[in-house]
Amino acid sequence: MTAADLKPTIELLVLAAGADKRHRLTERLTSAAADEIHYAFVAERAGTVIGAGKLTSEPVFPGTASTLVAVAEEHRGGGVGTALAAKLSEAARELPPGTVVTSTLRDDLDRGRRFAERYGLAVTHHSVGWRFDLAGRGEEVTGLATAAAERAGIRIQVTDLKSDDATVMACVGRTLVGLPVPGGENQDVDLAQIRRYFSDTSVVLLAEPLDPGQSAPWGLSIVDEQVGTGDWYTVYTGVEVARRGAGVASALKTAALRYAYDVGAVALTTHNDDTNEPILRLNRALGMAPSVGYWSLAGTPDVADPA
């Protein structure tokens, strides 16, 4: 893959991934770290990139590497994906023993999921997609956000990673406990690396306690603009274990809706694990509409070749 291939490669991979991962893909595909895994291949026809595949290490999740293959819709079924997967299978043989290979794939691509399963990947989680259209709903979301914050006993502080990095990342670390991770239930998380997961352009909503005797945020939501679409996307929402079930997540979710409306967004989209029934109930209660979700898949490099 050349530098000129980077943008079309990312656009293809984003379409297959089911979530806006442009920042993460760019960071992984352009990282020059010598101790990290970087394989990327493109398929071209008449000078146009029609397919792409990548296998990159995930420093946030030690012992994992992330892979994805995407082919432009009009070129699917002609062996392009198989050719790219063969290159990635060859690259996977160079992975350290015990490496877990992970992937995400939008949940309306059944053919793509079956393709991934041929190469030893199996679905580990399903994240449901949700969309809240904001047009004409400013008064509604303002009321929802105000009421939810009052019930939870918090105020929402808007900040960003560049100006409040230490506070934000400390809160992320406290709220990750118990959340699904790519490599499975026993997967480690490297908190020193997790800052790389988020973009400098992201907006952070901190749930700060009203009690003056408590200063650390109880949770946060990180949202980012999906450039060129009019939508904003919830990249991450987390609440400290001791504060879960107390309305903090509801306050953060409605605060994100209010913020997105205030900055002129057309809609706010998000994904939630299909086992997180309290959040799914909240989404339905807010009137969020089901949207494209994604599967999380995992496997090991010794099954990188199709059966």
Secondary structure, 3 states (H helix, E strand, C coil): CCHHHHHHHHHHHHHHHCCCCHHHHHHHHHCCCCCCCEEEEEEEECCEEEEEEEEEECCCCCCEEEEEEEECHHHCCCCHHHHHHHHHHHHHCCCCCCCEEEEEEECCCHHHHHHHHHCCCEEEEEEEEEEEECCCCHHHHHHHHHHHHHHHCEEEEEEECCCCHHHHHHHHHHHCCCCCCCCCCCCCCCCCCHHHHCCCCCEEEEEEECCCCCCCCCEEEEEEEECCCCEEEEEEEEECHHHCCCCHHHHHHHHHHHHHHHCCCCEEEEEEECCCHHHHHHHHHHCCEEEEEEEEEEECHHHCCCC
